[in-house]
Amino acid sequence: MEGERSLAMRSRAADRCRSMDVLCDTLLVEEILPRLSPKSLIRLGAVSRRYNAIVLDPDFAARYWRRAGVFFQPFQTTRCMAEGAEPGPLFLSSSRRPPAGAEDSMFGADLTFLPAPSRREKAYLRQVGEPVCAGSVAVIVHSAAGLLLCSRGRVHPAHYYVCNPVSGQWVALPELPCPSKEWQSGLLKVDTDGDASKKKPNKFQVLLFNHPLHWLKPGGCFDLRLFSSDTGLWKTVRLNPPTLVAGIFSSWSPIGQSGSAYWIVKDQQAVVYNSDKHSVEAIKLPPCFGNGLWRICIGERHGGGLRYAISNASVFDVWDLQTKGGGDSMWMLAHRVGIAQLLEQNLEAADFMLGSRISITPLGFHPTDDNVVFLGVSGESDAVAAYSIENGIMSLHQLTRSYFLRSTDMFPYVHPPYLVQIPAIKNSIPT
């Protein structure tokens, strides 16, 4: 009898211990671990097998590491330029930006973890006429595979960096042998290995190319500058300028996640550059109806395909490029709403724009949610809104200053549900 009681007591004690372990694990996963920095989380996983299993649990990892939304890199107006402060980037999801210390407190969206400009960089920025104070903030050039390509200096970059804004890891690329005096756009391409569920980057390539306006000037060319992490070297490739489309390029749109760049031109046409094939082709865009100033942007839909948004003072349209097979494709109207109706459904935006000239500017598209379009809203100050096509509601993020609201400065971003390590490179600039 005594042995049975002792066995029962030990069994109850073991049950209580297991219950405490479950409770502790729940508190760790729900309350403690999400507040740790990535560096602290990785160190915790090395303490014991139990902690390592919790840290590597797919459900927790997906909540901790995954980020999807857009980076908006505001381009300051002339008045802001005179004040000498280059604005840092904003990270926007499909809802309102969470308050400081909330869900993404470990997310370095402001890029302040990147090193301050060196004396050499400051001297270069002075030489090319950029405000030195502007060089204290890195600007985003492109994003791919959970990593960002950033530059020190917006118009005439001094240096380029590849970084992970979630973990704060970064690497500095070697200096360009002959920095270009032309405004350039950049593309980050990341090669991976491993299975589909957890691919690991093994190398990357940075591609810089000049604005199409420079292709058309006398003696102009398509000027490519390529950097490979496995060689640690820059090289220059020059191509003949494309002659597929006549007229003057009117809009320089962001580069897509797939490795293509898009430029909107006159007569409802766009030029598409494919970085894998180094090929250029022209595509027809939907027609603009009515008169007035049209604001337009083009980008990529989640899962593939192109999306095109256009607005003026009276209407806002969203079009999707549908492939019919055999290489044929056509644009289909996915959403149309009158600006007056849009403001009636969004009183906050209507109040924000009260007394000012109505201006709704399509800026870009959410990379994983085809229901969300990002709009620039101009009032007494400026704002960026996440607009839901499904319910017609805008979530407004007000900006502290007046900026040029351009699709060029919107960068879709997706971080996978696991830690992404930047591949090592040769000839990296010392810290």
Wavefront OBJ file of the C-alpha trace (Angstrom):
o trace
v 0.000 0.000 0.000
v 2.821 2.373 0.961
v 4.572 1.671 -2.354
v 1.428 2.447 -4.320
v 1.013 5.804 -2.543
v 4.636 6.663 -3.193
v 4.269 5.763 -6.874
v 1.112 7.874 -7.160
v 2.837 10.856 -5.522
v 5.792 10.580 -7.907
v 3.388 10.366 -10.858
v 1.519 13.499 -9.732
v 4.816 15.315 -9.199
v 5.928 14.329 -12.706
v 2.609 15.587 -14.107
v 3.071 18.906 -12.298
v 6.598 19.222 -13.689
v 5.348 18.537 -17.210
v 2.574 21.092 -16.726
v 5.120 23.642 -15.537
v 7.344 22.876 -18.540
v 4.395 23.396 -20.890
v 3.473 26.641 -19.107
v 7.094 27.862 -19.226
v 7.378 26.961 -22.903
v 4.123 28.806 -23.626
v 5.372 31.910 -21.802
v 8.684 31.670 -23.674
v 7.052 31.386 -27.086
v 4.269 33.916 -26.552
v 5.768 36.550 -24.257
v 9.570 36.330 -23.912
v 11.196 35.097 -27.134
v 9.381 37.530 -29.481
v 10.972 40.397 -27.513
v 14.530 39.105 -27.898
v 16.890 40.443 -30.525
v 17.958 37.965 -33.222
v 21.472 37.766 -31.731
v 20.088 36.905 -28.279
v 17.680 34.375 -29.771
v 20.478 32.545 -31.573
v 22.576 32.459 -28.382
v 19.611 31.070 -26.420
v 19.259 28.210 -28.886
v 22.833 27.171 -28.106
v 22.149 26.865 -24.360
v 20.203 23.588 -24.417
v 18.420 21.181 -26.742
v 15.072 22.195 -25.263
v 15.589 25.903 -26.000
v 17.011 25.099 -29.419
v 13.912 23.027 -30.261
v 11.676 25.941 -29.234
v 13.684 28.469 -31.248
v 13.686 26.244 -34.345
v 10.006 25.280 -34.091
v 8.497 26.098 -37.523
v 5.434 27.850 -36.072
v 7.493 30.122 -33.839
v 10.135 30.758 -36.521
v 7.444 31.740 -39.015
v 6.015 34.325 -36.601
v 9.423 35.654 -35.532
v 11.301 35.940 -38.824
v 8.583 36.477 -41.407
v 8.034 40.060 -42.546
v 6.064 41.130 -45.628
v 5.224 44.622 -46.755
v 6.935 47.504 -48.489
v 9.770 49.863 -47.698
v 8.967 53.458 -48.583
v 12.083 55.609 -49.007
v 10.704 59.192 -49.000
v 12.312 61.624 -51.419
v 12.431 65.002 -49.746
v 11.119 68.189 -51.298
v 13.326 71.216 -51.938
v 12.301 72.700 -48.580
v 13.323 69.521 -46.745
v 16.582 69.430 -48.681
v 17.341 72.934 -47.441
v 16.852 71.688 -43.899
v 19.560 69.111 -44.640
v 17.952 65.953 -43.209
v 17.720 62.873 -45.415
v 14.639 60.916 -44.264
v 15.038 57.299 -43.262
v 12.934 54.542 -44.841
v 9.551 53.436 -43.480
v 8.314 49.849 -43.375
v 4.588 49.541 -44.085
v 2.416 46.428 -43.941
v -1.206 46.019 -44.989
v -2.429 47.668 -41.769
v -1.461 50.616 -39.620
v 2.132 50.780 -38.517
v 2.380 49.241 -35.002
v 3.429 51.509 -32.138
v 7.031 51.579 -30.946
v 7.911 48.514 -28.894
v 5.108 46.426 -30.394
v 5.155 43.447 -32.746
v 8.199 44.352 -34.855
v 10.360 46.104 -32.245
v 13.272 43.860 -33.308
v 12.908 44.985 -36.928
v 15.571 47.527 -37.920
v 13.474 49.295 -40.543
v 15.325 52.572 -40.011
v 18.661 50.941 -40.992
v 20.469 52.671 -38.125
v 22.454 49.475 -37.555
v 24.496 50.276 -40.684
v 27.838 52.018 -40.027
v 28.096 55.802 -39.987
v 29.759 57.396 -43.050
v 33.533 57.438 -42.964
v 35.644 60.542 -43.542
v 36.371 59.244 -47.031
v 32.653 58.912 -47.770
v 31.937 62.405 -46.426
v 34.692 63.847 -48.620
v 33.237 62.105 -51.683
v 29.711 63.353 -50.939
v 31.013 66.923 -50.656
v 32.871 66.522 -53.950
v 29.761 65.421 -55.896
v 27.538 68.058 -54.282
v 25.385 65.912 -51.997
v 24.660 67.155 -48.452
v 27.035 65.379 -46.092
v 24.281 65.075 -43.486
v 22.218 63.184 -46.075
v 24.967 60.574 -46.243
v 24.425 59.731 -42.587
v 21.293 57.790 -43.619
v 21.502 54.872 -46.011
v 18.874 54.776 -48.748
v 17.297 51.594 -50.129
v 18.010 50.684 -53.738
v 16.346 47.247 -54.061
v 15.240 44.196 -52.065
v 15.367 40.457 -52.753
v 15.183 37.202 -50.744
v 14.855 38.982 -47.399
v 17.908 41.198 -48.031
v 18.264 44.857 -48.963
v 20.650 46.635 -51.300
v 21.396 50.085 -49.834
v 23.641 52.975 -50.808
v 25.375 55.828 -49.032
v 24.189 58.852 -50.975
v 21.065 58.899 -53.133
v 22.055 60.521 -56.436
v 25.803 59.801 -56.488
v 26.308 56.835 -54.114
v 29.576 56.617 -52.255
v 29.242 52.968 -51.268
v 26.788 50.077 -51.488
v 25.755 47.699 -48.706
v 23.803 44.450 -48.572
v 21.983 43.942 -45.280
v 19.295 41.959 -43.483
v 17.013 44.506 -41.738
v 15.517 41.812 -39.481
v 18.772 40.470 -38.026
v 20.897 43.613 -38.511
v 23.607 41.702 -40.401
v 25.356 43.716 -43.136
v 28.300 43.623 -45.517
v 29.948 46.512 -47.396
v 30.751 46.104 -51.076
v 34.095 47.269 -52.467
v 34.192 50.714 -54.001
v 33.189 51.182 -57.610
v 36.350 51.658 -59.714
v 34.792 54.595 -61.581
v 31.656 55.932 -59.877
v 29.012 57.026 -62.370
v 27.895 60.653 -62.484
v 24.485 59.526 -63.790
v 21.516 58.610 -61.624
v 21.479 54.823 -61.391
v 19.064 52.111 -60.352
v 20.198 48.919 -58.636
v 19.175 45.287 -58.634
v 20.052 42.625 -56.040
v 19.954 39.007 -57.236
v 20.393 36.205 -54.708
v 21.216 32.610 -55.640
v 20.162 29.909 -53.185
v 20.576 26.208 -52.540
v 18.625 23.772 -50.346
v 15.063 22.469 -50.429
v 12.043 24.608 -51.177
v 11.107 25.027 -47.508
v 14.428 26.523 -46.362
v 16.707 27.746 -49.101
v 20.060 29.174 -48.091
v 21.674 32.055 -50.026
v 25.090 31.017 -51.334
v 26.006 34.044 -53.457
v 24.564 37.286 -54.755
v 25.018 39.724 -57.583
v 24.486 43.488 -57.651
v 23.616 45.093 -60.970
v 23.577 48.869 -61.492
v 22.247 50.494 -64.626
v 21.686 54.067 -65.710
v 18.404 55.881 -66.204
v 16.808 55.411 -69.664
v 17.077 59.152 -70.279
v 20.842 58.619 -70.614
v 20.298 55.938 -73.271
v 18.746 58.487 -75.624
v 21.271 61.288 -75.450
v 23.916 61.479 -78.215
v 26.488 58.766 -77.639
v 24.448 57.309 -74.795
v 24.486 53.609 -73.978
v 22.943 51.085 -71.642
v 25.651 51.102 -68.968
v 25.686 48.037 -66.687
v 27.923 47.641 -63.650
v 28.016 44.142 -62.193
v 29.338 42.908 -58.846
v 29.525 39.217 -57.872
v 30.022 38.108 -54.284
v 32.012 35.030 -55.331
v 34.637 37.084 -57.212
v 34.474 40.286 -55.129
v 34.969 42.360 -58.296
v 33.055 44.970 -60.254
v 32.917 44.852 -64.029
v 31.312 47.064 -66.667
v 29.143 45.904 -69.562
v 27.849 48.333 -72.189
v 24.936 47.528 -74.469
v 23.453 49.406 -77.403
v 20.498 51.518 -76.309
v 17.102 49.945 -77.058
v 15.158 51.444 -79.954
v 11.898 49.549 -79.468
v 9.887 52.535 -78.301
v 9.915 56.045 -79.699
v 9.403 59.064 -77.499
v 10.735 60.254 -74.167
v 10.693 58.106 -71.049
v 8.310 59.694 -68.578
v 8.469 57.481 -65.499
v 11.108 55.284 -63.905
v 9.404 52.537 -61.948
v 10.911 50.243 -59.295
v 12.548 46.946 -60.135
v 10.456 43.870 -59.433
v 11.241 40.938 -57.166
v 11.650 38.674 -60.201
v 14.685 40.585 -61.483
v 12.964 42.767 -64.091
v 12.809 46.543 -64.353
v 9.920 48.573 -65.755
v 9.790 52.037 -67.313
v 6.488 53.647 -68.263
v 6.668 55.701 -71.468
v 4.344 57.890 -73.484
v 1.394 56.515 -75.469
v 0.546 53.932 -72.811
v 3.647 51.817 -73.331
v 6.215 50.326 -70.955
v 9.733 49.024 -71.464
v 10.673 45.828 -69.586
v 14.305 44.891 -68.944
v 15.060 41.252 -68.036
v 18.308 40.974 -66.068
v 18.720 37.237 -66.680
v 18.711 37.567 -70.476
v 19.865 41.216 -70.669
v 16.919 41.752 -73.008
v 14.569 44.698 -73.488
v 11.014 44.561 -74.811
v 7.997 46.861 -75.049
v 4.500 46.093 -73.747
v 1.224 47.933 -74.278
v -0.537 49.420 -71.238
v -4.266 50.011 -70.691
v -5.582 53.269 -72.178
v -6.081 56.450 -70.137
v -9.690 57.630 -70.274
v -10.700 61.254 -69.879
v -8.606 64.347 -69.362
v -6.430 65.578 -66.533
v -3.173 64.648 -64.868
v -2.755 60.860 -64.658
v -0.638 59.242 -61.957
v 0.506 55.721 -62.770
v 2.644 52.840 -61.504
v 3.431 49.303 -62.601
v 4.612 46.327 -60.542
v 4.430 42.583 -59.996
v 1.594 40.574 -58.481
v 2.064 37.906 -55.845
v 2.591 34.603 -57.655
v 3.607 36.241 -60.938
v 2.189 38.583 -63.536
v 2.015 42.353 -63.804
v -0.308 44.850 -62.142
v -0.911 48.427 -63.281
v -2.593 51.223 -61.306
v -3.702 54.601 -62.637
v -5.555 57.554 -61.114
v -6.543 61.142 -61.766
v -8.790 63.604 -59.959
v -11.932 61.553 -60.657
v -11.156 57.795 -60.870
v -8.750 55.126 -59.634
v -8.179 51.928 -61.668
v -6.250 48.697 -61.089
v -5.478 46.441 -64.085
v -3.971 42.926 -64.199
v -2.099 41.463 -67.156
v -3.729 38.132 -67.995
v -1.922 35.510 -70.088
v -4.244 33.677 -72.472
v -1.672 31.102 -73.573
v 0.567 30.813 -76.598
v 2.371 33.998 -75.629
v -0.767 36.168 -75.932
v -1.749 38.381 -73.035
v -4.227 41.154 -72.346
v -5.016 43.631 -69.599
v -8.167 43.068 -67.514
v -9.769 45.666 -65.242
v -9.504 44.327 -61.670
v -10.873 47.321 -59.741
v -12.352 50.748 -60.411
v -13.589 53.331 -57.920
v -14.407 57.023 -58.160
v -12.217 59.334 -56.073
v -15.317 60.966 -54.542
v -16.663 57.543 -53.520
v -13.259 56.553 -52.185
v -13.177 59.600 -49.913
v -16.763 58.996 -48.755
v -15.704 55.523 -47.583
v -12.590 56.879 -45.848
v -13.473 59.886 -43.723
v -9.993 60.079 -42.172
v -8.438 60.531 -45.609
v -11.162 63.024 -46.585
v -10.491 65.081 -43.439
v -6.759 64.823 -44.078
v -7.231 66.295 -47.574
v -9.826 68.896 -46.529
v -9.162 72.294 -48.017
v -6.414 71.037 -50.325
v -6.267 69.888 -53.890
v -7.301 66.232 -54.171
v -4.328 64.022 -55.027
v -4.319 60.207 -54.884
v -1.120 58.668 -56.288
v -0.663 54.891 -56.755
v 2.759 53.982 -55.358
v 3.035 50.187 -55.385
v 1.598 46.807 -54.462
v 1.885 44.517 -51.458
v 4.242 41.608 -52.319
v 2.124 38.833 -50.715
v -1.407 40.292 -50.545
v -2.946 41.143 -53.927
v -5.795 42.836 -52.075
v -3.567 45.751 -50.976
v -2.437 48.727 -53.061
v -0.325 51.494 -51.517
v -1.438 55.041 -52.313
v 0.123 58.430 -51.756
v -2.335 60.914 -50.227
v -1.513 64.615 -50.432
v -3.071 67.144 -48.062
v -1.576 69.895 -45.924
v 1.124 67.272 -45.337
v 1.584 63.875 -46.974
v 0.564 60.324 -46.078
v 0.868 56.784 -47.414
v -2.233 54.595 -47.296
v -2.653 50.825 -47.539
v -5.832 50.541 -49.625
v -7.894 47.328 -49.506
v -9.475 46.556 -52.878
v -11.847 44.099 -51.197
v -13.489 46.455 -48.692
v -12.486 49.873 -50.058
v -10.859 50.999 -46.802
v -7.579 52.926 -46.488
v -5.233 52.605 -43.473
v -3.425 55.921 -43.282
v 0.196 56.464 -42.215
v 0.828 60.190 -41.937
v 4.300 61.515 -42.762
v 5.975 64.205 -40.709
v 7.063 66.294 -43.708
v 6.160 66.991 -47.314
v 7.784 64.589 -49.745
v 7.621 63.735 -53.421
v 5.313 60.693 -53.434
v 6.736 58.484 -56.210
v 6.426 54.819 -57.095
v 10.196 54.857 -57.680
v 10.681 54.978 -53.910
v 8.461 51.981 -53.019
v 10.244 48.627 -52.520
v 8.286 45.384 -51.933
v 9.937 43.257 -49.239
v 9.469 39.657 -48.062
v 11.595 38.022 -45.346
v 11.294 34.191 -45.258
v 10.206 32.420 -42.033
v 13.808 31.679 -41.045
v 17.038 33.565 -40.451
v 18.657 34.652 -43.722
v 22.457 34.840 -43.637
v 24.260 37.102 -46.105
v 26.788 35.143 -48.194
v 30.407 36.099 -47.524
v 32.110 38.220 -50.164
v 35.666 38.936 -51.172
v 37.176 42.415 -50.904
v 34.593 43.694 -48.441
v 35.262 47.161 -46.994
v 36.451 46.848 -43.356
v 34.041 47.965 -40.646
l 1 2 3 4 5 6 7 8 9 10 11 12 13 14 15 16 17 18 19 20 21 22 23 24 25 26 27 28 29 30 31 32 33 34 35 36 37 38 39 40 41 42 43 44 45 46 47 48 49 50 51 52 53 54 55 56 57 58 59 60 61 62 63 64 65 66 67 68 69 70 71 72 73 74 75 76 77 78 79 80 81 82 83 84 85 86 87 88 89 90 91 92 93 94 95 96 97 98 99 100 101 102 103 104 105 106 107 108 109 110 111 112 113 114 115 116 117 118 119 120 121 122 123 124 125 126 127 128 129 130 131 132 133 134 135 136 137 138 139 140 141 142 143 144 145 146 147 148 149 150 151 152 153 154 155 156 157 158 159 160 161 162 163 164 165 166 167 168 169 170 171 172 173 174 175 176 177 178 179 180 181 182 183 184 185 186 187 188 189 190 191 192 193 194 195 196 197 198 199 200 201 202 203 204 205 206 207 208 209 210 211 212 213 214 215 216 217 218 219 220 221 222 223 224 225 226 227 228 229 230 231 232 233 234 235 236 237 238 239 240 241 242 243 244 245 246 247 248 249 250 251 252 253 254 255 256 257 258 259 260 261 262 263 264 265 266 267 268 269 270 271 272 273 274 275 276 277 278 279 280 281 282 283 284 285 286 287 288 289 290 291 292 293 294 295 296 297 298 299 300 301 302 303 304 305 306 307 308 309 310 311 312 313 314 315 316 317 318 319 320 321 322 323 324 325 326 327 328 329 330 331 332 333 334 335 336 337 338 339 340 341 342 343 344 345 346 347 348 349 350 351 352 353 354 355 356 357 358 359 360 361 362 363 364 365 366 367 368 369 370 371 372 373 374 375 376 377 378 379 380 381 382 383 384 385 386 387 388 389 390 391 392 393 394 395 396 397 398 399 400 401 402 403 404 405 406 407 408 409 410 411 412 413 414 415 416 417 418 419 420 421 422 423 424 425 426 427 428 429 430 431
